[in-house]
Amino acid sequence: MASTTIHQGTLKAFDGVNWLATVQLTGSLQVWLSGVPVARNIASGEMVTSRRVAVALFDPTNQADAVVFAVWV
C-alpha cells in the first residue's frame, strides 16, 4: 500500500458543479492533475485560478485518489 504524500500546487481550473480541480504541482511544468476532488469545506469562491493549493495524494498512480484540502493566496 502506498503512503500518502502532501504536495503544494497552483490551481489551474475549478469545476464547481462536480467539485473537481485541475492542479499544477509545484516544481513541475509538465505535471498537471485533473479531476482532483476538492474538500467540500472549501468555499467555491476561494477556488480562484492561480491560487496556491495543498493536495494529498493517497495513491500516486491514481489522481482521483487525492484531495485538494487547503487553498491560500
CHARMM internal coordinates of N, CA and C (Angstrom, degrees):
IC EDIT
DIST 1 N 1 CA 1.4482
DIST 1 CA 1 C 1.5227
ANGL 1 N 1 CA 1 C 108.64
DIST 1 C 2 N 1.3258
ANGL 1 CA 1 C 2 N 116.12
DIHE 1 N 1 CA 1 C 2 N 133.08
DIST 2 N 2 CA 1.4643
ANGL 1 C 2 N 2 CA 121.73
DIHE 1 CA 1 C 2 N 2 CA -179.51
DIST 2 CA 2 C 1.5240
ANGL 2 N 2 CA 2 C 110.01
DIHE 1 C 2 N 2 CA 2 C -74.82
DIST 2 C 3 N 1.3137
ANGL 2 CA 2 C 3 N 115.41
DIHE 2 N 2 CA 2 C 3 N 151.60
DIST 3 N 3 CA 1.4515
ANGL 2 C 3 N 3 CA 119.02
DIHE 2 CA 2 C 3 N 3 CA 177.87
DIST 3 CA 3 C 1.5276
ANGL 3 N 3 CA 3 C 109.58
DIHE 2 C 3 N 3 CA 3 C -93.05
DIST 3 C 4 N 1.3141
ANGL 3 CA 3 C 4 N 115.50
DIHE 3 N 3 CA 3 C 4 N 154.45
DIST 4 N 4 CA 1.4572
ANGL 3 C 4 N 4 CA 122.16
DIHE 3 CA 3 C 4 N 4 CA 179.90
DIST 4 CA 4 C 1.5137
ANGL 4 N 4 CA 4 C 109.96
DIHE 3 C 4 N 4 CA 4 C -72.73
DIST 4 C 5 N 1.3412
ANGL 4 CA 4 C 5 N 115.51
DIHE 4 N 4 CA 4 C 5 N 136.90
DIST 5 N 5 CA 1.4566
ANGL 4 C 5 N 5 CA 120.84
DIHE 4 CA 4 C 5 N 5 CA 174.83
DIST 5 CA 5 C 1.5182
ANGL 5 N 5 CA 5 C 108.56
DIHE 4 C 5 N 5 CA 5 C -123.75
DIST 5 C 6 N 1.3197
ANGL 5 CA 5 C 6 N 115.82
DIHE 5 N 5 CA 5 C 6 N 147.23
DIST 6 N 6 CA 1.4602
ANGL 5 C 6 N 6 CA 122.85
DIHE 5 CA 5 C 6 N 6 CA 179.07
DIST 6 CA 6 C 1.5201
ANGL 6 N 6 CA 6 C 107.98
DIHE 5 C 6 N 6 CA 6 C -107.48
DIST 6 C 7 N 1.3360
ANGL 6 CA 6 C 7 N 116.07
DIHE 6 N 6 CA 6 C 7 N 132.62
DIST 7 N 7 CA 1.4620
ANGL 6 C 7 N 7 CA 121.66
DIHE 6 CA 6 C 7 N 7 CA -179.26
DIST 7 CA 7 C 1.5162
ANGL 7 N 7 CA 7 C 109.99
DIHE 6 C 7 N 7 CA 7 C -129.31
DIST 7 C 8 N 1.3001
ANGL 7 CA 7 C 8 N 115.19
DIHE 7 N 7 CA 7 C 8 N 149.70
DIST 8 N 8 CA 1.4536
ANGL 7 C 8 N 8 CA 122.14
DIHE 7 CA 7 C 8 N 8 CA 172.74
DIST 8 CA 8 C 1.5233
ANGL 8 N 8 CA 8 C 107.42
DIHE 7 C 8 N 8 CA 8 C -98.37
DIST 8 C 9 N 1.3207
ANGL 8 CA 8 C 9 N 116.57
DIHE 8 N 8 CA 8 C 9 N 146.34
DIST 9 N 9 CA 1.4490
ANGL 8 C 9 N 9 CA 119.27
DIHE 8 CA 8 C 9 N 9 CA 179.62
DIST 9 CA 9 C 1.5106
ANGL 9 N 9 CA 9 C 111.77
DIHE 8 C 9 N 9 CA 9 C -155.46
DIST 9 C 10 N 1.3328
ANGL 9 CA 9 C 10 N 114.50
DIHE 9 N 9 CA 9 C 10 N -176.67
DIST 10 N 10 CA 1.4526
ANGL 9 C 10 N 10 CA 122.69
DIHE 9 CA 9 C 10 N 10 CA 178.28
DIST 10 CA 10 C 1.5200
ANGL 10 N 10 CA 10 C 108.32
DIHE 9 C 10 N 10 CA 10 C -119.53
DIST 10 C 11 N 1.3216
ANGL 10 CA 10 C 11 N 116.10
DIHE 10 N 10 CA 10 C 11 N 130.22
DIST 11 N 11 CA 1.4551
ANGL 10 C 11 N 11 CA 120.49
DIHE 10 CA 10 C 11 N 11 CA 179.07
DIST 11 CA 11 C 1.5203
ANGL 11 N 11 CA 11 C 109.74
DIHE 10 C 11 N 11 CA 11 C -71.55
DIST 11 C 12 N 1.3074
ANGL 11 CA 11 C 12 N 116.94
DIHE 11 N 11 CA 11 C 12 N 124.01
DIST 12 N 12 CA 1.4623
ANGL 11 C 12 N 12 CA 122.74
DIHE 11 CA 11 C 12 N 12 CA 179.81
DIST 12 CA 12 C 1.5244
ANGL 12 N 12 CA 12 C 111.58
DIHE 11 C 12 N 12 CA 12 C -103.40
DIST 12 C 13 N 1.3263
ANGL 12 CA 12 C 13 N 117.55
DIHE 12 N 12 CA 12 C 13 N -30.09
DIST 13 N 13 CA 1.4628
ANGL 12 C 13 N 13 CA 121.38
DIHE 12 CA 12 C 13 N 13 CA 178.70
DIST 13 CA 13 C 1.5221
ANGL 13 N 13 CA 13 C 109.30
DIHE 12 C 13 N 13 CA 13 C -160.24
DIST 13 C 14 N 1.3422
ANGL 13 CA 13 C 14 N 115.32
DIHE 13 N 13 CA 13 C 14 N 153.24
DIST 14 N 14 CA 1.4623
ANGL 13 C 14 N 14 CA 120.64
DIHE 13 CA 13 C 14 N 14 CA 177.55
DIST 14 CA 14 C 1.5206
ANGL 14 N 14 CA 14 C 109.16
DIHE 13 C 14 N 14 CA 14 C -137.83
DIST 14 C 15 N 1.3154
ANGL 14 CA 14 C 15 N 116.06
DIHE 14 N 14 CA 14 C 15 N 128.32
DIST 15 N 15 CA 1.4574
ANGL 14 C 15 N 15 CA 123.75
DIHE 14 CA 14 C 15 N 15 CA 176.13
DIST 15 CA 15 C 1.5226
ANGL 15 N 15 CA 15 C 106.93
DIHE 14 C 15 N 15 CA 15 C -101.12
DIST 15 C 16 N 1.3435
ANGL 15 CA 15 C 16 N 116.14
DIHE 15 N 15 CA 15 C 16 N 99.15
DIST 16 N 16 CA 1.4569
ANGL 15 C 16 N 16 CA 121.50
DIHE 15 CA 15 C 16 N 16 CA -176.96
DIST 16 CA 16 C 1.5171
ANGL 16 N 16 CA 16 C 114.36
DIHE 15 C 16 N 16 CA 16 C -73.13
DIST 16 C 17 N 1.3236
ANGL 16 CA 16 C 17 N 117.96
DIHE 16 N 16 CA 16 C 17 N -13.95
DIST 17 N 17 CA 1.4660
ANGL 16 C 17 N 17 CA 121.20
DIHE 16 CA 16 C 17 N 17 CA 177.50
DIST 17 CA 17 C 1.5237
ANGL 17 N 17 CA 17 C 109.89
DIHE 16 C 17 N 17 CA 17 C -78.33
DIST 17 C 18 N 1.3341
ANGL 17 CA 17 C 18 N 115.71
DIHE 17 N 17 CA 17 C 18 N -47.51
DIST 18 N 18 CA 1.4681
ANGL 17 C 18 N 18 CA 120.73
DIHE 17 CA 17 C 18 N 18 CA -178.31
DIST 18 CA 18 C 1.5180
ANGL 18 N 18 CA 18 C 113.23
DIHE 17 C 18 N 18 CA 18 C -98.97
DIST 18 C 19 N 1.3291
ANGL 18 CA 18 C 19 N 117.32
DIHE 18 N 18 CA 18 C 19 N -2.65
DIST 19 N 19 CA 1.4666
ANGL 18 C 19 N 19 CA 124.58
DIHE 18 CA 18 C 19 N 19 CA 177.41
DIST 19 CA 19 C 1.5337
ANGL 19 N 19 CA 19 C 110.88
DIHE 18 C 19 N 19 CA 19 C 59.30
DIST 19 C 20 N 1.3484
ANGL 19 CA 19 C 20 N 114.41
DIHE 19 N 19 CA 19 C 20 N 51.11
DIST 20 N 20 CA 1.4652
ANGL 19 C 20 N 20 CA 121.71
DIHE 19 CA 19 C 20 N 20 CA -179.76
DIST 20 CA 20 C 1.5197
ANGL 20 N 20 CA 20 C 109.70
DIHE 19 C 20 N 20 CA 20 C -125.58
DIST 20 C 21 N 1.3296
ANGL 20 CA 20 C 21 N 116.40
DIHE 20 N 20 CA 20 C 21 N 150.31
DIST 21 N 21 CA 1.4631
ANGL 20 C 21 N 21 CA 121.61
DIHE 20 CA 20 C 21 N 21 CA -178.30
DIST 21 CA 21 C 1.5220
ANGL 21 N 21 CA 21 C 111.50
DIHE 20 C 21 N 21 CA 21 C -124.59
DIST 21 C 22 N 1.3218
ANGL 21 CA 21 C 22 N 114.16
DIHE 21 N 21 CA 21 C 22 N 154.95
DIST 22 N 22 CA 1.4590
ANGL 21 C 22 N 22 CA 122.05
DIHE 21 CA 21 C 22 N 22 CA 167.36
DIST 22 CA 22 C 1.5131
ANGL 22 N 22 CA 22 C 105.99
DIHE 21 C 22 N 22 CA 22 C -111.14
DIST 22 C 23 N 1.3204
ANGL 22 CA 22 C 23 N 116.86
DIHE 22 N 22 CA 22 C 23 N 126.40
DIST 23 N 23 CA 1.4598
ANGL 22 C 23 N 23 CA 122.47
DIHE 22 CA 22 C 23 N 23 CA -172.33
DIST 23 CA 23 C 1.5204
ANGL 23 N 23 CA 23 C 110.13
DIHE 22 C 23 N 23 CA 23 C -129.96
DIST 23 C 24 N 1.3323
ANGL 23 CA 23 C 24 N 115.88
DIHE 23 N 23 CA 23 C 24 N 135.58
DIST 24 N 24 CA 1.4659
ANGL 23 C 24 N 24 CA 121.57
DIHE 23 CA 23 C 24 N 24 CA 171.14
DIST 24 CA 24 C 1.5188
ANGL 24 N 24 CA 24 C 106.71
DIHE 23 C 24 N 24 CA 24 C -97.91
DIST 24 C 25 N 1.3239
ANGL 24 CA 24 C 25 N 116.91
DIHE 24 N 24 CA 24 C 25 N 121.50
DIST 25 N 25 CA 1.4581
ANGL 24 C 25 N 25 CA 120.16
DIHE 24 CA 24 C 25 N 25 CA -179.35
DIST 25 CA 25 C 1.5280
ANGL 25 N 25 CA 25 C 110.58
DIHE 24 C 25 N 25 CA 25 C -71.51
DIST 25 C 26 N 1.3166
ANGL 25 CA 25 C 26 N 116.45
DIHE 25 N 25 CA 25 C 26 N 139.97
DIST 26 N 26 CA 1.4566
ANGL 25 C 26 N 26 CA 122.18
DIHE 25 CA 25 C 26 N 26 CA 179.56
DIST 26 CA 26 C 1.5227
ANGL 26 N 26 CA 26 C 110.13
DIHE 25 C 26 N 26 CA 26 C -61.69
DIST 26 C 27 N 1.3272
ANGL 26 CA 26 C 27 N 115.20
DIHE 26 N 26 CA 26 C 27 N 135.73
DIST 27 N 27 CA 1.4552
ANGL 26 C 27 N 27 CA 120.66
DIHE 26 CA 26 C 27 N 27 CA 178.38
DIST 27 CA 27 C 1.5097
ANGL 27 N 27 CA 27 C 113.87
DIHE 26 C 27 N 27 CA 27 C 90.72
DIST 27 C 28 N 1.3212
ANGL 27 CA 27 C 28 N 116.57
DIHE 27 N 27 CA 27 C 28 N -0.83
DIST 28 N 28 CA 1.4627
ANGL 27 C 28 N 28 CA 119.32
DIHE 27 CA 27 C 28 N 28 CA -179.61
DIST 28 CA 28 C 1.5201
ANGL 28 N 28 CA 28 C 110.00
DIHE 27 C 28 N 28 CA 28 C -135.47
DIST 28 C 29 N 1.3128
ANGL 28 CA 28 C 29 N 115.80
DIHE 28 N 28 CA 28 C 29 N 122.02
DIST 29 N 29 CA 1.4581
ANGL 28 C 29 N 29 CA 120.20
DIHE 28 CA 28 C 29 N 29 CA 177.11
DIST 29 CA 29 C 1.5180
ANGL 29 N 29 CA 29 C 111.41
DIHE 28 C 29 N 29 CA 29 C -79.16
DIST 29 C 30 N 1.3322
ANGL 29 CA 29 C 30 N 116.75
DIHE 29 N 29 CA 29 C 30 N -20.45
DIST 30 N 30 CA 1.4612
ANGL 29 C 30 N 30 CA 120.67
DIHE 29 CA 29 C 30 N 30 CA -172.83
DIST 30 CA 30 C 1.5192
ANGL 30 N 30 CA 30 C 114.70
DIHE 29 C 30 N 30 CA 30 C -105.53
DIST 30 C 31 N 1.3239
ANGL 30 CA 30 C 31 N 118.32
DIHE 30 N 30 CA 30 C 31 N -16.14
DIST 31 N 31 CA 1.4632
ANGL 30 C 31 N 31 CA 119.50
DIHE 30 CA 30 C 31 N 31 CA -176.63
DIST 31 CA 31 C 1.5248
ANGL 31 N 31 CA 31 C 109.74
DIHE 30 C 31 N 31 CA 31 C -93.35
DIST 31 C 32 N 1.3273
ANGL 31 CA 31 C 32 N 114.61
DIHE 31 N 31 CA 31 C 32 N 106.12
DIST 32 N 32 CA 1.4571
ANGL 31 C 32 N 32 CA 122.11
DIHE 31 CA 31 C 32 N 32 CA 174.00
DIST 32 CA 32 C 1.5215
ANGL 32 N 32 CA 32 C 106.94
DIHE 31 C 32 N 32 CA 32 C -118.89
DIST 32 C 33 N 1.3042
ANGL 32 CA 32 C 33 N 116.45
DIHE 32 N 32 CA 32 C 33 N 132.94
DIST 33 N 33 CA 1.4592
ANGL 32 C 33 N 33 CA 121.72
DIHE 32 CA 32 C 33 N 33 CA 176.80
DIST 33 CA 33 C 1.5183
ANGL 33 N 33 CA 33 C 107.35
DIHE 32 C 33 N 33 CA 33 C -104.09
DIST 33 C 34 N 1.3148
ANGL 33 CA 33 C 34 N 117.30
DIHE 33 N 33 CA 33 C 34 N 128.95
DIST 34 N 34 CA 1.4575
ANGL 33 C 34 N 34 CA 120.33
DIHE 33 CA 33 C 34 N 34 CA 177.91
DIST 34 CA 34 C 1.5175
ANGL 34 N 34 CA 34 C 109.79
DIHE 33 C 34 N 34 CA 34 C -117.51
DIST 34 C 35 N 1.3185
ANGL 34 CA 34 C 35 N 115.55
DIHE 34 N 34 CA 34 C 35 N 153.07
DIST 35 N 35 CA 1.4617
ANGL 34 C 35 N 35 CA 120.11
DIHE 34 CA 34 C 35 N 35 CA 179.98
DIST 35 CA 35 C 1.5082
ANGL 35 N 35 CA 35 C 113.49
DIHE 34 C 35 N 35 CA 35 C 72.77
DIST 35 C 36 N 1.3370
ANGL 35 CA 35 C 36 N 116.75
DIHE 35 N 35 CA 35 C 36 N 27.53
DIST 36 N 36 CA 1.4725
ANGL 35 C 36 N 36 CA 120.28
DIHE 35 CA 35 C 36 N 36 CA -179.87
DIST 36 CA 36 C 1.5305
ANGL 36 N 36 CA 36 C 108.50
DIHE 35 C 36 N 36 CA 36 C -83.16
DIST 36 C 37 N 1.3165
ANGL 36 CA 36 C 37 N 118.46
DIHE 36 N 36 CA 36 C 37 N 123.83
DIST 37 N 37 CA 1.4610
ANGL 36 C 37 N 37 CA 120.60
DIHE 36 CA 36 C 37 N 37 CA 177.70
DIST 37 CA 37 C 1.5312
ANGL 37 N 37 CA 37 C 111.17
DIHE 36 C 37 N 37 CA 37 C -60.61
DIST 37 C 38 N 1.3343
ANGL 37 CA 37 C 38 N 114.86
DIHE 37 N 37 CA 37 C 38 N 147.00
DIST 38 N 38 CA 1.4657
ANGL 37 C 38 N 38 CA 121.83
DIHE 37 CA 37 C 38 N 38 CA 179.40
DIST 38 CA 38 C 1.5203
ANGL 38 N 38 CA 38 C 108.02
DIHE 37 C 38 N 38 CA 38 C -113.35
DIST 38 C 39 N 1.3349
ANGL 38 CA 38 C 39 N 116.60
DIHE 38 N 38 CA 38 C 39 N 135.88
DIST 39 N 39 CA 1.4622
ANGL 38 C 39 N 39 CA 121.11
DIHE 38 CA 38 C 39 N 39 CA 178.11
DIST 39 CA 39 C 1.5266
ANGL 39 N 39 CA 39 C 109.47
DIHE 38 C 39 N 39 CA 39 C -57.76
DIST 39 C 40 N 1.3083
ANGL 39 CA 39 C 40 N 116.90
DIHE 39 N 39 CA 39 C 40 N 133.17
DIST 40 N 40 CA 1.4617
ANGL 39 C 40 N 40 CA 122.19
DIHE 39 CA 39 C 40 N 40 CA -175.60
DIST 40 CA 40 C 1.5255
ANGL 40 N 40 CA 40 C 113.46
DIHE 39 C 40 N 40 CA 40 C -70.42
DIST 40 C 41 N 1.3248
ANGL 40 CA 40 C 41 N 117.88
DIHE 40 N 40 CA 40 C 41 N -11.82
DIST 41 N 41 CA 1.4648
ANGL 40 C 41 N 41 CA 119.54
DIHE 40 CA 40 C 41 N 41 CA 177.87
DIST 41 CA 41 C 1.5243
ANGL 41 N 41 CA 41 C 112.21
DIHE 40 C 41 N 41 CA 41 C -82.18
DIST 41 C 42 N 1.3343
ANGL 41 CA 41 C 42 N 117.61
DIHE 41 N 41 CA 41 C 42 N -3.34
DIST 42 N 42 CA 1.4625
ANGL 41 C 42 N 42 CA 121.61
DIHE 41 CA 41 C 42 N 42 CA 176.09
DIST 42 CA 42 C 1.5322
ANGL 42 N 42 CA 42 C 107.64
DIHE 41 C 42 N 42 CA 42 C -90.97
DIST 42 C 43 N 1.3256
ANGL 42 CA 42 C 43 N 116.10
DIHE 42 N 42 CA 42 C 43 N 123.44
DIST 43 N 43 CA 1.4639
ANGL 42 C 43 N 43 CA 120.50
DIHE 42 CA 42 C 43 N 43 CA 179.96
DIST 43 CA 43 C 1.5315
ANGL 43 N 43 CA 43 C 109.90
DIHE 42 C 43 N 43 CA 43 C -64.31
DIST 43 C 44 N 1.3205
ANGL 43 CA 43 C 44 N 116.97
DIHE 43 N 43 CA 43 C 44 N 138.84
DIST 44 N 44 CA 1.4640
ANGL 43 C 44 N 44 CA 120.38
DIHE 43 CA 43 C 44 N 44 CA -178.97
DIST 44 CA 44 C 1.5234
ANGL 44 N 44 CA 44 C 111.46
DIHE 43 C 44 N 44 CA 44 C -59.77
DIST 44 C 45 N 1.3227
ANGL 44 CA 44 C 45 N 117.75
DIHE 44 N 44 CA 44 C 45 N -29.71
DIST 45 N 45 CA 1.4546
ANGL 44 C 45 N 45 CA 121.57
DIHE 44 CA 44 C 45 N 45 CA 178.11
DIST 45 CA 45 C 1.5192
ANGL 45 N 45 CA 45 C 113.64
DIHE 44 C 45 N 45 CA 45 C -66.26
DIST 45 C 46 N 1.3090
ANGL 45 CA 45 C 46 N 117.16
DIHE 45 N 45 CA 45 C 46 N -17.96
DIST 46 N 46 CA 1.4671
ANGL 45 C 46 N 46 CA 122.29
DIHE 45 CA 45 C 46 N 46 CA 177.92
DIST 46 CA 46 C 1.5241
ANGL 46 N 46 CA 46 C 112.29
DIHE 45 C 46 N 46 CA 46 C -83.98
DIST 46 C 47 N 1.3234
ANGL 46 CA 46 C 47 N 116.48
DIHE 46 N 46 CA 46 C 47 N -16.54
DIST 47 N 47 CA 1.4626
ANGL 46 C 47 N 47 CA 121.39
DIHE 46 CA 46 C 47 N 47 CA -175.96
DIST 47 CA 47 C 1.5323
ANGL 47 N 47 CA 47 C 110.25
DIHE 46 C 47 N 47 CA 47 C -87.24
DIST 47 C 48 N 1.3223
ANGL 47 CA 47 C 48 N 114.38
DIHE 47 N 47 CA 47 C 48 N 71.84
DIST 48 N 48 CA 1.4626
ANGL 47 C 48 N 48 CA 122.53
DIHE 47 CA 47 C 48 N 48 CA -177.18
DIST 48 CA 48 C 1.5270
ANGL 48 N 48 CA 48 C 108.75
DIHE 47 C 48 N 48 CA 48 C -103.11
DIST 48 C 49 N 1.3441
ANGL 48 CA 48 C 49 N 115.73
DIHE 48 N 48 CA 48 C 49 N 133.47
DIST 49 N 49 CA 1.4546
ANGL 48 C 49 N 49 CA 121.06
DIHE 48 CA 48 C 49 N 49 CA 179.04
DIST 49 CA 49 C 1.5219
ANGL 49 N 49 CA 49 C 111.13
DIHE 48 C 49 N 49 CA 49 C -50.78
DIST 49 C 50 N 1.3064
ANGL 49 CA 49 C 50 N 116.65
DIHE 49 N 49 CA 49 C 50 N 139.00
DIST 50 N 50 CA 1.4755
ANGL 49 C 50 N 50 CA 127.05
DIHE 49 CA 49 C 50 N 50 CA 179.66
DIST 50 CA 50 C 1.5269
ANGL 50 N 50 CA 50 C 114.09
DIHE 49 C 50 N 50 CA 50 C 84.90
DIST 50 C 51 N 1.3161
ANGL 50 CA 50 C 51 N 118.30
DIHE 50 N 50 CA 50 C 51 N -3.82
DIST 51 N 51 CA 1.4644
ANGL 50 C 51 N 51 CA 119.04
DIHE 50 CA 50 C 51 N 51 CA 175.90
DIST 51 CA 51 C 1.5160
ANGL 51 N 51 CA 51 C 109.68
DIHE 50 C 51 N 51 CA 51 C -75.87
DIST 51 C 52 N 1.3188
ANGL 51 CA 51 C 52 N 115.64
DIHE 51 N 51 CA 51 C 52 N 156.38
DIST 52 N 52 CA 1.4630
ANGL 51 C 52 N 52 CA 122.54
DIHE 51 CA 51 C 52 N 52 CA 178.36
DIST 52 CA 52 C 1.5231
ANGL 52 N 52 CA 52 C 108.67
DIHE 51 C 52 N 52 CA 52 C -80.86
DIST 52 C 53 N 1.3284
ANGL 52 CA 52 C 53 N 116.10
DIHE 52 N 52 CA 52 C 53 N 143.24
DIST 53 N 53 CA 1.4577
ANGL 52 C 53 N 53 CA 121.46
DIHE 52 CA 52 C 53 N 53 CA 178.65
DIST 53 CA 53 C 1.5249
ANGL 53 N 53 CA 53 C 110.00
DIHE 52 C 53 N 53 CA 53 C -135.49
DIST 53 C 54 N 1.3251
ANGL 53 CA 53 C 54 N 115.07
DIHE 53 N 53 CA 53 C 54 N 156.98
DIST 54 N 54 CA 1.4597
ANGL 53 C 54 N 54 CA 122.07
DIHE 53 CA 53 C 54 N 54 CA 172.47
DIST 54 CA 54 C 1.5235
ANGL 54 N 54 CA 54 C 107.50
DIHE 53 C 54 N 54 CA 54 C -110.36
DIST 54 C 55 N 1.3243
ANGL 54 CA 54 C 55 N 115.25
DIHE 54 N 54 CA 54 C 55 N 133.26
DIST 55 N 55 CA 1.4626
ANGL 54 C 55 N 55 CA 121.38
DIHE 54 CA 54 C 55 N 55 CA -176.50
DIST 55 CA 55 C 1.5251
ANGL 55 N 55 CA 55 C 108.92
DIHE 54 C 55 N 55 CA 55 C -125.10
DIST 55 C 56 N 1.3129
ANGL 55 CA 55 C 56 N 116.26
DIHE 55 N 55 CA 55 C 56 N 129.37
DIST 56 N 56 CA 1.4652
ANGL 55 C 56 N 56 CA 121.21
DIHE 55 CA 55 C 56 N 56 CA 172.49
DIST 56 CA 56 C 1.5243
ANGL 56 N 56 CA 56 C 107.18
DIHE 55 C 56 N 56 CA 56 C -98.59
DIST 56 C 57 N 1.3351
ANGL 56 CA 56 C 57 N 116.07
DIHE 56 N 56 CA 56 C 57 N 123.36
DIST 57 N 57 CA 1.4655
ANGL 56 C 57 N 57 CA 121.63
DIHE 56 CA 56 C 57 N 57 CA 176.26
DIST 57 CA 57 C 1.5283
ANGL 57 N 57 CA 57 C 107.96
DIHE 56 C 57 N 57 CA 57 C -104.90
DIST 57 C 58 N 1.3172
ANGL 57 CA 57 C 58 N 115.58
DIHE 57 N 57 CA 57 C 58 N 115.78
DIST 58 N 58 CA 1.4503
ANGL 57 C 58 N 58 CA 120.44
DIHE 57 CA 57 C 58 N 58 CA -179.32
DIST 58 CA 58 C 1.5233
ANGL 58 N 58 CA 58 C 111.65
DIHE 57 C 58 N 58 CA 58 C -87.00
DIST 58 C 59 N 1.3390
ANGL 58 CA 58 C 59 N 115.36
DIHE 58 N 58 CA 58 C 59 N -27.70
DIST 59 N 59 CA 1.4583
ANGL 58 C 59 N 59 CA 122.08
DIHE 58 CA 58 C 59 N 59 CA 177.50
DIST 59 CA 59 C 1.5281
ANGL 59 N 59 CA 59 C 106.84
DIHE 58 C 59 N 59 CA 59 C -142.11
DIST 59 C 60 N 1.3314
ANGL 59 CA 59 C 60 N 118.63
DIHE 59 N 59 CA 59 C 60 N 108.22
DIST 60 N 60 CA 1.4623
ANGL 59 C 60 N 60 CA 121.12
DIHE 59 CA 59 C 60 N 60 CA -174.81
DIST 60 CA 60 C 1.5320
ANGL 60 N 60 CA 60 C 114.09
DIHE 59 C 60 N 60 CA 60 C -63.53
DIST 60 C 61 N 1.3272
ANGL 60 CA 60 C 61 N 118.16
DIHE 60 N 60 CA 60 C 61 N -12.90
DIST 61 N 61 CA 1.4607
ANGL 60 C 61 N 61 CA 120.52
DIHE 60 CA 60 C 61 N 61 CA 178.50
DIST 61 CA 61 C 1.5279
ANGL 61 N 61 CA 61 C 112.54
DIHE 60 C 61 N 61 CA 61 C -94.68
DIST 61 C 62 N 1.3367
ANGL 61 CA 61 C 62 N 117.22
DIHE 61 N 61 CA 61 C 62 N -2.32
DIST 62 N 62 CA 1.4641
ANGL 61 C 62 N 62 CA 121.20
DIHE 61 CA 61 C 62 N 62 CA -177.03
DIST 62 CA 62 C 1.5197
ANGL 62 N 62 CA 62 C 109.33
DIHE 61 C 62 N 62 CA 62 C -137.38
DIST 62 C 63 N 1.3353
ANGL 62 CA 62 C 63 N 116.88
DIHE 62 N 62 CA 62 C 63 N 98.50
DIST 63 N 63 CA 1.4607
ANGL 62 C 63 N 63 CA 120.55
DIHE 62 CA 62 C 63 N 63 CA -176.00
DIST 63 CA 63 C 1.5257
ANGL 63 N 63 CA 63 C 112.77
DIHE 62 C 63 N 63 CA 63 C -67.49
DIST 63 C 64 N 1.3166
ANGL 63 CA 63 C 64 N 118.70
DIHE 63 N 63 CA 63 C 64 N -17.53
DIST 64 N 64 CA 1.4593
ANGL 63 C 64 N 64 CA 120.95
DIHE 63 CA 63 C 64 N 64 CA 175.02
DIST 64 CA 64 C 1.5235
ANGL 64 N 64 CA 64 C 111.00
DIHE 63 C 64 N 64 CA 64 C -75.18
DIST 64 C 65 N 1.3317
ANGL 64 CA 64 C 65 N 116.78
DIHE 64 N 64 CA 64 C 65 N -15.49
DIST 65 N 65 CA 1.4667
ANGL 64 C 65 N 65 CA 121.80
DIHE 64 CA 64 C 65 N 65 CA 177.58
DIST 65 CA 65 C 1.5298
ANGL 65 N 65 CA 65 C 108.06
DIHE 64 C 65 N 65 CA 65 C -96.96
DIST 65 C 66 N 1.3330
ANGL 65 CA 65 C 66 N 113.82
DIHE 65 N 65 CA 65 C 66 N 56.82
DIST 66 N 66 CA 1.4558
ANGL 65 C 66 N 66 CA 122.32
DIHE 65 CA 65 C 66 N 66 CA -178.23
DIST 66 CA 66 C 1.5162
ANGL 66 N 66 CA 66 C 107.43
DIHE 65 C 66 N 66 CA 66 C -148.93
DIST 66 C 67 N 1.3356
ANGL 66 CA 66 C 67 N 116.57
DIHE 66 N 66 CA 66 C 67 N 173.75
DIST 67 N 67 CA 1.4597
ANGL 66 C 67 N 67 CA 120.18
DIHE 66 CA 66 C 67 N 67 CA 176.24
DIST 67 CA 67 C 1.5337
ANGL 67 N 67 CA 67 C 109.27
DIHE 66 C 67 N 67 CA 67 C -155.14
DIST 67 C 68 N 1.3364
ANGL 67 CA 67 C 68 N 115.42
DIHE 67 N 67 CA 67 C 68 N 137.98
DIST 68 N 68 CA 1.4626
ANGL 67 C 68 N 68 CA 121.05
DIHE 67 CA 67 C 68 N 68 CA 168.40
DIST 68 CA 68 C 1.5156
ANGL 68 N 68 CA 68 C 104.72
DIHE 67 C 68 N 68 CA 68 C -82.78
DIST 68 C 69 N 1.3385
ANGL 68 CA 68 C 69 N 117.52
DIHE 68 N 68 CA 68 C 69 N 120.21
DIST 69 N 69 CA 1.4625
ANGL 68 C 69 N 69 CA 119.38
DIHE 68 CA 68 C 69 N 69 CA -174.73
DIST 69 CA 69 C 1.5228
ANGL 69 N 69 CA 69 C 114.02
DIHE 68 C 69 N 69 CA 69 C -118.66
DIST 69 C 70 N 1.3316
ANGL 69 CA 69 C 70 N 117.88
DIHE 69 N 69 CA 69 C 70 N -3.04
DIST 70 N 70 CA 1.4652
ANGL 69 C 70 N 70 CA 120.93
DIHE 69 CA 69 C 70 N 70 CA 177.89
DIST 70 CA 70 C 1.5173
ANGL 70 N 70 CA 70 C 109.29
DIHE 69 C 70 N 70 CA 70 C -153.86
DIST 70 C 71 N 1.3350
ANGL 70 CA 70 C 71 N 115.19
DIHE 70 N 70 CA 70 C 71 N 151.94
DIST 71 N 71 CA 1.4604
ANGL 70 C 71 N 71 CA 121.50
DIHE 70 CA 70 C 71 N 71 CA 177.29
DIST 71 CA 71 C 1.5233
ANGL 71 N 71 CA 71 C 108.55
DIHE 70 C 71 N 71 CA 71 C -143.56
DIST 71 C 72 N 1.3267
ANGL 71 CA 71 C 72 N 116.60
DIHE 71 N 71 CA 71 C 72 N 141.42
DIST 72 N 72 CA 1.4617
ANGL 71 C 72 N 72 CA 121.61
DIHE 71 CA 71 C 72 N 72 CA 177.34
DIST 72 CA 72 C 1.5158
ANGL 72 N 72 CA 72 C 109.25
DIHE 71 C 72 N 72 CA 72 C -151.54
DIST 72 C 73 N 1.3195
ANGL 72 CA 72 C 73 N 115.19
DIHE 72 N 72 CA 72 C 73 N 170.02
DIST 73 N 73 CA 1.4684
ANGL 72 C 73 N 73 CA 120.27
DIHE 72 CA 72 C 73 N 73 CA -179.34
DIST 73 CA 73 C 1.5005
ANGL 73 N 73 CA 73 C 110.59
DIHE 72 C 73 N 73 CA 73 C -73.08
END
COOR INIT
IC SEED 1 N 1 CA 1 C
IC BUILD
